[in-house]
Amino acid sequence: MDPISYLFLDKTTNLAPHAILILTAILSILWYLFKRQPQPPLPPGPRGLPIVGNLPFLEPELHTYFTNLAQIHGPIFKLNLGSKVTVVVNSLSLGREILKDQDINFSNRDVPLTARALTYGGLDIVWLPYGADWRMLRKVCVLKLLSRKTLDSFYELRRKEIREITRYLYEQSRKKSPVNVGDQLFLTMMNLTMNMLWGGSVEAEEMESVGTEFKGVICEIVRLLGEPNVSDFIPWLARFDLQGLVKKMRVCALELDAIFDRAIKQMQKLKSRDDDDVECKDFLQHLMKLKDQEADSEVPITVNHIKAVLVDMVIGGTDTSTNTIEFAMAELISKPELMKRGQQELDEVVGKDNVVEESHIPRLPYILAIMKETLRLHPTIPLLVPHRPTETTVVGGYTVPKDTKIFINVWFIHRDPNVWENPTEFRPERFLNKSCDFTGTDYSYLPFGSGRRICAGIALAERMVLYTLATLLHSFDWKIPEGRVVDLEEKFGIVLKLKTPLIALPVPRLSDSNLYL
């Protein structure tokens, strides 16, 4: 054989195995593509405009707007809000699919830019991505900070504030002066929260000035968190902050940070004077102690973690609790027979010659039913905190892309006529024979969410709301001033509020005026 023929034969022999492998790979890919099941479609939804999508068509009351869209497009539908795909879920079965069956995949949050600016880059329990840092922080808060033992130790702080509002309302009743119930509740919840956060750390003479700053900052923070931000929907515009919302939130964050820094410095002064083993008197002392204990762990607690958790406590302990109690009072004042039933239970358990204590609460099932029914009809966060899937998945037979913003419309789920009898009526007795609780295991009732990202502060919220509500009902009858009516219309925001503030006149009902002092 001549050299050229030999060389040609040698090269074709070497190429043959490679050619076979390439051909096999191509055929395998073609077979897979032809045999693969087609991917389910995206959920249905209304048409939008180029670039902005459905943004121009959003209505201010998102919870009712989404409910109306569900009647047209079904229990799961899609909106294109700028460049972001948003999916809204409106049924308990789909809620269960997301919060239980696919809980891990949906355990991250869609963090708005204002929240990131407020919480040191999203270091709090609400917004922190699911992972080791989040698990550490939640474990610390639930097992150490919000445990029954810790909350019990702060009872006297709560009692002090409840006695203060009772005394104030009694003084107003003697003047026959109506009160703005929401404003007084906010002040009480703010003082109560502030005392639990750092009541043992801040000098008494500084508490009033801190409280004044605190109130203004909280009100502005809640407003900014509820404002739709175009930068969240069209990220390439974020650098311009066209609405100035992030800039305003940073101002609030700096003011709040200054308050936290002063409290921490005060606490450190007290610590230097006391023994390290002294009993913690507030949340801040607990957190700083845990920070020192966890300093050598794989996921240490930083000062910014502590401040971010305090932000959660500020928002969760003031505005949310205030609105729940105000809704409950408005419902009861508009239905005197239900208020009488609650007061009758209180008279039997507490008596008119005594004041309500937290120890009475476990024996007040109807008061608990009032709280549950209020959170059913007027859920504090009507769309829950938005979830975000880590991977593309299928929900309800539709494809939900990775990083989609997920709203779960609990406001509608709580009013679903297929689940709830007379769903729009305020009827606390429905919970006397129904085993619903706040744990998120019944997907027809999710006032605090469900799954891994269920609200960490349920135990605290339950104590604050029940104790305050029981005291208001036990200590006073409530009347509407002449010329006014109770308006139960809701106003949508980061938390659900009464659109028209509740103005009412407290009328003392206890046997001895000294019980109000």
VOGU-3710 file (C-alpha; in Angstrom, 3 decimals, decimal comma):
1> mdpisylfld> 0,000/0,000/0,000  1,369/3,419/-0,931  2,021/5,948/1,872  -0,785/8,287/0,831  -3,426/5,534/0,883  -2,147/4,337/4,279  -2,375/7,815/5,736  -5,957/8,256/4,426  -7,062/4,906/5,873  -5,481/5,730/9,232
11> kttnlaphai> -7,325/9,059/9,530  -10,736/7,623/8,566  -10,247/4,840/11,098  -9,548/7,409/13,862  -12,496/9,613/12,885  -15,106/6,872/12,810  -15,674/6,540/16,616  -15,964/10,326/17,018  -18,438/10,578/14,173  -20,543/7,817/15,706
21> liltailsil> -20,576/9,573/19,087  -21,576/12,918/17,528  -24,291/11,276/15,439  -25,613/9,406/18,504  -25,731/12,626/20,529  -27,609/14,477/17,785  -30,129/11,671/17,413  -30,610/11,493/21,208  -31,283/15,223/21,430  -33,746/15,086/18,544
31> wylfkrqpqp> -35,524/12,104/20,137  -35,735/13,931/23,486  -37,116/17,087/21,898  -39,779/15,201/19,959  -40,736/12,891/22,834  -40,686/15,523/25,614  -44,052/16,669/26,910  -44,753/20,296/26,012  -44,253/22,707/28,940  -47,557/23,886/30,480
41> plppgprglp> -48,516/27,436/29,504  -48,195/30,480/31,724  -51,337/31,346/33,708  -53,985/33,375/31,880  -54,369/37,079/32,526  -55,387/40,440/31,105  -53,492/41,954/28,199  -51,075/44,762/28,929  -49,181/47,484/27,084  -45,613/47,309/25,745
51> ivgnlpflep> -42,888/47,880/28,378  -45,235/48,819/31,260  -47,531/45,786/30,882  -50,518/45,914/33,239  -49,075/48,637/35,513  -51,340/51,464/34,260  -54,458/49,392/34,974  -53,753/48,555/38,635  -56,354/49,873/41,064  -55,469/51,264/44,533
61> elhtyftnla> -57,431/48,578/46,401  -55,339/45,664/45,127  -57,065/42,992/47,222  -60,479/43,684/45,676  -58,971/44,341/42,215  -57,290/40,911/42,264  -60,525/39,324/43,496  -62,421/40,815/40,544  -59,765/39,618/38,080  -60,080/36,103/39,536
71> qihgpifkln> -63,755/36,081/38,570  -62,668/36,640/34,948  -59,417/34,669/34,634  -59,765/31,972/37,284  -58,102/31,219/40,638  -54,573/31,719/39,281  -53,693/34,482/36,838  -50,692/36,410/35,560  -49,927/40,122/35,324  -46,963/41,694/33,581
81> lgskvtvvvn> -45,980/44,566/35,849  -43,205/46,305/33,957  -40,547/43,689/33,309  -41,678/41,536/36,230  -44,026/38,597/35,937  -46,507/38,560/38,812  -48,802/35,625/39,605  -51,823/35,970/41,898  -53,316/32,917/43,631  -56,909/33,060/44,877
91> slslgreilk> -57,808/29,619/46,240  -56,958/27,529/49,289  -55,909/24,518/47,149  -53,368/26,587/45,226  -52,265/28,255/48,460  -51,615/24,787/49,898  -49,677/23,812/46,776  -47,350/26,808/47,209  -47,070/27,009/51,002  -46,962/23,281/51,744
101> dqdinfsnrd> -46,297/21,042/48,730  -43,644/23,360/47,260  -42,740/25,263/50,408  -38,950/25,112/49,946  -39,065/26,376/46,363  -41,290/29,303/47,401  -39,411/30,163/50,603  -37,724/33,292/49,260  -39,228/36,768/49,175  -39,577/39,394/46,491
111> vpltaralty> -37,887/42,269/48,325  -38,992/45,816/47,410  -36,251/48,439/47,267  -37,778/50,469/50,119  -37,727/47,409/52,401  -34,115/46,726/51,469  -33,194/50,316/52,342  -34,954/50,011/55,695  -33,626/46,627/56,865  -29,872/46,978/56,282
121> ggldivwlpy> -30,024/45,272/52,904  -32,769/42,828/53,895  -31,156/41,307/57,015  -34,393/40,876/58,970  -36,565/37,774/59,342  -39,213/39,017/56,903  -36,954/39,671/53,890  -33,754/37,648/54,451  -33,337/34,909/51,785  -34,055/31,374/52,947
131> gadwrmlrkv> -30,793/29,805/54,084  -28,425/29,436/57,028  -28,582/33,115/58,070  -32,371/33,165/58,025  -32,679/29,850/59,913  -30,272/31,103/62,576  -32,106/34,387/63,039  -35,566/32,848/63,127  -34,445/30,174/65,596  -32,996/32,822/67,891
141> cvlkllsrkt> -36,159/34,942/67,743  -38,708/32,149/68,129  -36,897/30,051/70,746  -35,243/32,798/72,760  -36,880/36,144/72,045  -40,529/35,208/71,445  -40,725/32,165/73,672  -43,449/31,860/76,275  -40,916/32,314/79,068  -39,516/35,542/77,604
151> ldsfyelrrk> -42,960/36,983/76,848  -44,120/36,119/80,377  -41,166/38,023/81,764  -42,367/41,193/79,984  -45,918/41,028/81,328  -45,516/43,952/83,721  -44,397/46,162/80,821  -47,549/45,258/78,899  -49,739/45,705/81,985  -48,329/49,181/82,637
161> eireitryly> -49,305/50,396/79,148  -52,777/48,832/79,299  -53,432/50,574/82,622  -52,270/53,859/81,028  -54,766/53,699/78,149  -57,541/52,653/80,550  -56,807/55,674/82,735  -56,750/58,016/79,725  -60,040/56,680/78,334  -61,666/57,049/81,758
171> eqsrkkspvn> -60,594/60,714/81,907  -62,033/61,294/78,435  -65,296/59,595/79,438  -65,706/61,955/82,403  -65,384/64,871/79,977  -67,809/63,107/77,611  -65,127/63,554/74,983  -65,039/61,120/72,008  -61,669/59,583/71,167  -59,963/58,557/67,958
181> vgdqlfltmm> -59,684/54,859/68,807  -56,990/54,111/66,233  -54,741/56,972/67,376  -54,960/55,904/71,015  -54,356/52,269/70,142  -51,336/53,234/68,044  -49,885/55,241/70,915  -50,456/52,341/73,313  -48,991/49,745/70,935  -46,032/52,027/70,235
191> nltmnmlwgg> -45,301/52,568/73,933  -45,841/48,898/74,666  -43,516/47,857/71,826  -40,923/50,434/72,766  -40,938/49,280/76,394  -40,516/45,643/75,380  -37,768/46,523/72,887  -35,614/48,601/75,222  -37,648/49,594/78,284  -34,938/48,210/80,543
201> sveaeemesv> -32,142/49,817/78,529  -33,195/53,437/77,972  -33,279/55,834/80,900  -36,851/56,697/81,930  -36,405/60,423/81,317  -35,404/59,729/77,689  -38,338/57,451/76,878  -40,773/60,286/76,112  -38,464/62,011/73,625  -37,589/58,676/72,026
211> gtefkgvice> -41,302/57,896/71,763  -42,030/61,153/69,927  -39,335/60,389/67,337  -40,447/56,790/67,137  -44,067/57,611/66,283  -43,247/59,937/63,399  -40,733/57,546/61,863  -43,059/54,533/62,074  -45,929/56,354/60,369  -43,689/57,413/57,486
221> ivrllgepnv> -42,119/53,943/57,141  -45,514/52,241/56,888  -46,627/54,797/54,279  -43,492/54,301/52,151  -43,680/50,508/52,322  -47,225/50,683/50,969  -46,394/52,984/48,032  -46,067/51,174/44,651  -42,554/51,865/43,357  -41,960/51,872/39,603
231> sdfipwlarf> -38,314/50,950/40,287  -39,444/47,565/41,628  -41,222/46,785/38,362  -38,739/48,258/35,874  -35,318/47,571/37,492  -33,273/49,587/34,979  -35,039/52,690/36,326  -34,008/51,916/39,920  -30,858/54,052/39,728  -32,997/57,145/39,100
241> dlqglvkkmr> -35,439/56,551/42,009  -38,019/58,532/40,029  -40,543/58,736/42,892  -37,899/59,431/45,530  -39,268/56,610/47,713  -35,903/54,955/48,406  -34,351/58,317/49,279  -37,180/59,042/51,731  -36,899/55,553/53,234  -33,162/56,011/53,742
251> vcaleldaif> -33,896/59,153/55,744  -36,323/57,147/57,927  -33,805/54,324/58,237  -31,130/56,750/59,446  -33,506/58,214/62,040  -34,473/54,742/63,243  -30,816/53,685/63,271  -29,956/56,669/65,471  -32,694/55,645/67,932  -31,345/52,056/67,970
261> draikqmqkl> -27,767/53,281/68,472  -28,766/55,418/71,452  -30,631/52,488/72,996  -27,654/50,164/72,462  -25,255/52,665/74,045  -27,572/53,081/77,026  -27,786/49,305/77,377  -24,006/48,959/77,250  -23,665/51,559/80,034  -26,063/49,586/82,201
271> ksrddddvec> -24,216/46,374/81,415  -20,883/47,877/82,484  -22,416/48,709/85,881  -24,144/45,362/86,373  -23,092/41,758/86,479  -23,063/40,002/83,097  -25,441/37,353/84,394  -28,130/39,871/85,356  -31,601/38,976/84,047  -32,455/40,562/80,679
281> kdflqhlmkl> -35,189/43,190/81,027  -36,044/43,805/77,349  -35,669/42,428/73,811  -32,564/44,492/73,110  -30,701/43,035/76,088  -31,714/39,525/74,987  -30,467/40,142/71,442  -27,157/41,657/72,529  -26,590/38,754/74,903  -27,323/36,269/72,109
291> kdqeadsevp> -24,956/38,188/69,820  -22,131/37,660/72,310  -23,035/33,996/72,775  -23,154/33,328/69,006  -19,959/35,271/68,195  -17,977/32,113/67,371  -20,716/30,270/65,493  -20,633/29,636/61,742  -23,398/32,228/61,255  -22,745/34,952/63,859
301> itvnhikavl> -25,316/37,584/64,783  -24,172/41,084/63,857  -25,335/44,456/65,167  -27,105/45,018/61,830  -28,982/41,723/62,284  -30,124/42,996/65,692  -31,248/46,347/64,293  -33,074/44,650/61,419  -34,955/42,411/63,880  -35,881/45,501/65,896
311> vdmviggtdt> -37,348/46,987/62,688  -39,544/43,876/62,348  -40,676/44,291/65,937  -41,412/47,997/65,389  -43,667/47,377/62,377  -45,195/44,124/63,637  -45,816/45,409/67,149  -47,449/48,724/66,308  -49,331/49,234/63,063  -50,487/45,635/62,532
321> stntiefama> -51,820/45,140/66,067  -53,410/48,601/66,068  -55,383/47,922/62,891  -56,584/44,503/64,051  -57,962/45,934/67,307  -59,529/48,955/65,568  -61,315/46,694/63,052  -62,544/44,489/65,917  -63,877/47,496/67,852  -65,575/48,935/64,769
331> eliskpelmk> -67,299/45,614/64,035  -68,449/45,215/67,644  -69,694/48,806/67,990  -71,728/48,348/64,818  -73,172/45,098/66,228  -74,017/45,806/69,911  -75,378/42,287/70,512  -71,929/40,810/69,791  -70,249/43,318/72,095  -72,707/42,385/74,851
341> rgqqeldevv> -71,870/38,712/74,413  -68,149/39,438/74,765  -68,754/41,621/77,817  -70,922/38,945/79,413  -68,064/36,451/79,096  -65,663/38,977/80,631  -68,035/39,684/83,520  -68,321/35,958/84,265  -64,562/35,323/84,167  -63,125/38,632/85,439
351> gkdnvveesh> -66,060/40,312/87,205  -66,924/44,013/87,312  -65,004/44,471/90,544  -61,675/43,490/88,998  -59,432/44,373/86,031  -58,434/42,071/83,192  -55,115/40,277/83,559  -53,379/38,162/80,933  -54,010/35,140/83,147  -57,729/35,514/82,321
361> iprlpyilai> -57,217/35,218/78,548  -57,178/31,390/78,273  -60,693/31,374/79,807  -62,109/33,839/77,262  -62,938/31,756/74,149  -65,360/34,320/72,738  -62,759/37,122/72,910  -60,366/34,815/71,034  -63,136/34,121/68,510  -63,540/37,891/67,996
371> mketlrlhpt> -59,828/38,196/67,200  -59,966/35,221/64,807  -63,043/36,534/63,017  -61,491/40,006/62,707  -58,382/38,508/61,092  -60,573/36,414/58,792  -62,682/39,305/57,529  -59,910/41,936/57,673  -56,550/40,094/57,385  -53,687/42,345/58,446
381> ipllvphrpt> -51,606/41,649/55,326  -54,300/40,812/52,767  -51,916/39,525/50,069  -49,288/38,151/52,471  -45,636/39,085/51,981  -44,848/38,216/48,316  -43,099/34,886/47,749  -40,583/34,142/44,976  -39,800/30,671/43,519  -36,128/29,700/43,344
391> ettvvggytv> -36,753/27,471/40,311  -39,322/27,395/37,513  -42,198/25,154/38,549  -45,807/24,213/37,841  -48,716/25,423/40,006  -52,323/24,563/39,245  -51,315/23,166/35,851  -49,548/26,380/34,797  -45,867/27,216/34,510  -44,598/29,696/37,096
401> pkdtkifinv> -41,162/31,004/36,019  -38,231/31,359/38,389  -38,227/34,648/40,373  -41,893/35,372/39,660  -43,552/37,615/42,264  -46,291/35,559/43,967  -49,257/37,130/45,727  -51,556/34,876/47,763  -54,882/36,672/48,108  -55,878/35,578/51,608
411> wfihrdpnvw> -58,435/38,388/51,720  -60,446/36,468/49,097  -59,609/33,008/50,476  -61,022/34,131/53,834  -64,233/35,187/52,067  -64,579/32,217/49,708  -68,302/31,259/49,743  -67,345/27,653/48,950  -65,550/27,459/52,304  -67,199/29,991/54,628
421> enptefrper> -70,907/30,292/55,369  -72,124/33,899/55,007  -68,500/34,908/54,360  -68,982/38,685/54,415  -70,730/38,705/57,815  -68,826/39,311/61,036  -69,761/36,232/63,125  -67,211/35,348/65,853  -69,289/32,332/66,960  -68,188/30,490/63,807
431> flnkscdftg> -64,816/29,971/65,537  -66,259/28,555/68,767  -66,826/25,177/67,099  -64,137/25,418/64,412  -60,646/24,180/65,183  -58,902/26,958/63,218  -55,797/28,398/64,823  -52,994/30,713/63,710  -50,505/27,974/62,763  -51,258/28,018/59,028
441> tdysylpfgs> -52,201/24,331/58,793  -55,752/25,120/57,664  -55,307/26,697/54,230  -58,719/28,334/54,324  -57,443/30,526/57,192  -53,996/32,107/56,820  -53,898/35,444/58,700  -50,204/34,961/59,546  -49,197/32,966/56,466  -47,993/29,364/56,500
451> grricagial> -44,963/27,141/56,003  -41,380/28,088/56,721  -42,061/31,806/56,304  -45,046/31,992/58,641  -44,954/35,115/60,831  -42,512/34,646/63,707  -44,384/37,036/66,014  -47,716/35,210/66,313  -47,388/34,623/70,066  -46,576/38,284/70,724
461> aermvlytla> -49,392/39,561/68,472  -51,904/37,246/70,129  -51,013/38,482/73,604  -51,051/42,163/72,689  -54,319/42,045/70,753  -56,271/39,837/73,162  -55,161/41,646/76,317  -55,900/45,096/74,861  -59,220/44,094/73,285  -60,427/42,345/76,451
471> tllhsfdwki> -59,559/45,406/78,547  -61,365/47,850/76,227  -64,532/45,727/76,218  -64,468/44,949/79,933  -63,777/48,491/81,141  -66,120/50,427/78,861  -69,293/50,468/76,848  -68,810/52,241/73,528  -71,107/54,706/71,786  -70,886/56,570/68,496
481> pegrvvdlee> -71,160/60,376/68,833  -74,246/61,997/67,360  -73,844/62,744/63,675  -71,259/60,009/63,131  -71,534/56,431/61,824  -69,261/53,407/61,888  -67,702/53,025/58,449  -66,165/49,565/57,889  -64,729/50,323/54,446  -61,128/49,145/54,112
491> kfgivlklkt> -58,069/50,959/52,791  -55,397/48,816/51,151  -51,720/49,246/51,998  -48,780/47,264/53,355  -51,317/46,527/56,096  -55,098/46,778/55,822  -56,631/49,798/57,604  -60,025/51,330/58,233  -60,545/53,970/55,554  -62,414/56,234/57,998
501> plialpvprl> -60,913/56,411/61,527  -63,140/55,084/64,318  -64,349/57,879/66,616  -66,205/56,618/69,706  -67,162/57,631/73,234  -66,064/55,303/76,087  -68,592/54,846/78,913  -67,262/53,328/82,187  -68,919/50,051/83,219  -66,835/48,806/86,190
511> sdsnlyl> -68,160/48,918/89,755  -65,421/51,120/91,279  -63,791/54,211/89,749  -60,536/53,257/91,500  -60,226/50,364/89,030  -59,464/52,958/86,339  -56,595/54,582/88,238
//
